[in-house]
Amino acid sequence: MMQADFLKGAPPAAVDLDIDVTTPERYVNRELSWLFFNWRVLEEAENPRVPLLERLRFLSISATNLDEFYTVRVAGLRELAHEGNTTPGLDGRTPLEQLALIDVNARALLARQQDVFRTLAAEMAQAGIQIMRREDLTEDDFAYLDDVFLDQVFPVLSPLAIDPAHPFPFLPNEGFALALQLERTKDKLPLRALLPVPGQIDRFVRLKGDTARFLPLEELLLLYVGRLYPGHKVKGQCAFKVLRDSDLEVEDEAEDLVREFETALKRRRRGEVVRLKISADAPAGLCKMIMQELRVTVDEVVEVDGLIGIADLSELVLDDRPDLLWPPFTPRVPERVQDFEGDMFAAIRQKDMLLHHPYETFDMVIRFLAQAAHDPDVVAIKQTLYRTSKRSPIVEALCEAAEDGKSVTALVELKARFDEAANIRQSRRLERAGAHVVYGFLNYKTHAKISTVVRREGDKLVTYTHYGTGNYHPITARVYTDLSFFTCDAKLGRDATKVFNYLSGYAQPDALENLAIAPLNLKSTLLERIAEEAANAANGKPAVIWAKMNSLIEEDVIDALYAASQAGVKIDLVIRGICGLRPGVKGLSENIRVKSIVGRFLEHSRIVCFGNGHQLPSKKAKVYISSADWMGRNLNRRVETLIEIKNATVKAQIVSQIMAANMADVAQSWMMKADGTFERAVVPEGAFAFNCHRFFMENPSLSGRGSAGASDVPKLTHTED
């Protein structure tokens, strides 16, 4: 089996793929690769090993993902195609060719989502959770719904007529509405009407009773159409949802970047429609009217035989049904922090510390900054903010520190997609508290995750630094797997300070000691390390690369990996989402294996390990953590970090614990084939399926004083040193 070969450390047999490896055919199309990822998410909704309501959550996530894909990626390709742009993508396909492929795949995905929904709905009904229809309701239900409608729904409704005096209204991105063909009772006069389904209230109304019964909001509205349009009866109706272009266009020379983003956010609401989902049984007249008013063509319409707005099913993941959810898990507080009674600075002073979220609680990052805010010996704090929560405890700490007279510098990235509005609010709040707020570069997003705290200790100043692979977001940190590296190493502190100076004053850093940054030298550093492994292979030395990331699509990096494979370097990649590299192709990538892990937690950490003339795991490996995926935008158009880990314990934790467990995972793994598709790892009958998420939940991290490592996971390759 393919997975068994992976665990033995031997690459699967290379295949003869009918492509010309000297042409763009050597790459997998980015958009199709993303769709393949979303198929894997959807297939977790069919995985019998996953609890029922968690399967429903996966279904909802797959729908949310696909909607966002259309409002951003497809919208961009559509605009290029409309402009007549024929510039090929990485794989050689034009925008129009890519849109055709996407359409076929996405329609199949949408149809499969409905199949999965029907299956899950039947299983939920057996478990006591029902999604009701109007005709299923009882007299008691009607009495209860009267109050619900009048008190909770009616005040936010805006029933509309559609006629020359009442033009078709604007519906925002993800706008959901009922279109109605009405007839006046007294004289049979027709009336077309539109009833927007308000997104400000829950999509599903819970009915009274011992069991969990829910009525979709659109069903409730259809029950009460007579109250909204007195004297009329319904002759035909349908539901529809619009997806609009949500990409932002920002003027490069905007004098006031904050004001420009506030304006751009308003423009986003009015983007062109890129997808119309409509009930499959929609009356022809209503369908034609909606298409004409929204200016969509037939190929932009999807007829849905089932529930429109599957993303809203997340509302039915009920906390009061723990029997249908993952077993509860409480993130650990590292033992070393407990040894120092919660004093983060004391714990970091003893030794560098790497926390693995969500297994180790993100509260330690918050504590680091909150402690700095209240510590009279702290004189300065610097912080990057890319995405964070609405009521961010990190922003709270920074505001408290500024109000206490400490020097606080916050780099707020305004271009964090879909979080721009929240970041503007946070920046205004920080400025009011007295923090110095900067916005980085117009041409580059700042995606690096860095905090520094400067503390007076005796007669010197000590810099404590936090480098992360994920955002400073306490909510997403509960489900995203990420790394937090804490150190008071003076070199890493100086490097961080130089990065902040670069962001705030365009002072390009020189002589970085343990750090590479994009767009300056991160990519070149990766290419140099890959080339060194290829040279090791050519000289007969062990040559190995292990890497983990969300996406791999950057052309030069892929070609460097192909060249290294041909030189004899053994390359194992754990890539959650997009992968433009074709593994296991004869004459191109025989020595490259790619797997994707999709499970309880969302893989998000970025790690790369180079054997450096040794097998992996090895104490002599070169080990890095990063904020950057290997994509063109990250390596060429963003400020990102690549931190070399020198501390022996932290290196062992990354290589022998985190990466070894990811490589050994079977239970949640998918293996990539040369054609770009994936197949679920095969577990032989009766065999143990190692689950890396469960392993991390049960074993503390090494630098937090845990001891589980490579000896506790299936053996991968020879371990030396």
Secondary structure, DSSP 4 states (H G I P E B T S, - for coil): -HHHHHHHTPPPPPB--SS-TTSGGGB--HHHHHHHHHHHHHHHTT-TTS-HHHHHHHHHHHHHHHHHHIIIIIHHHHHHHHTT-----TTS--HHHHHHHHHHHHHHHHHHHHHHHHHHHHHHHHTTEEE--GGG--HHHHHHHHHHIIIIIGGG---EEEBTTBPPPP--TT-EEEEEEEEETTT--EEEEEEE--TTS-SEEEPSSSSEEEEEHHHHHHHTHHHHSTTEEEEEEEEEEEEE-------TT-SSHHHHHHHHHHHHTTPPEEEEEEETT--HHHHHHHHHHHT--GGGEEEESS-S-GGGGGGG--TT-GGGSPPP--PBPPHHHHHTTT-HHHHHHHS-EEEEETTB-THHHHHHHHHHHH-TTEEEEEEEESS--TT-HHHHHHHHHHHTT-EEEEEE-TTSTT-HHHHHHHHHHHHHHT-EEE---SSSEE--EEEEEEEEETTEEEEEEEEESS-S-TTGGGTEEEEEEEE--HHHHHHHHHHHHHHHH-------SSEEEETTTHHHHHHHHHHHHHHHHHTTS--EEEEEES-B--HHHHHHHHHHHHHT-EEEEEESS-B-B--SBTTT-TTEEEEEE-SSSEE--EEEEE-SSS-SS-TT-EEEEES--BSHHHHHSEEEEEEEE--HHHHHIIIIIIIHHHHH--TTEEEE-TTS-EEEPP--TT-----HHHHHHHS--GGGT----GGGS---S----
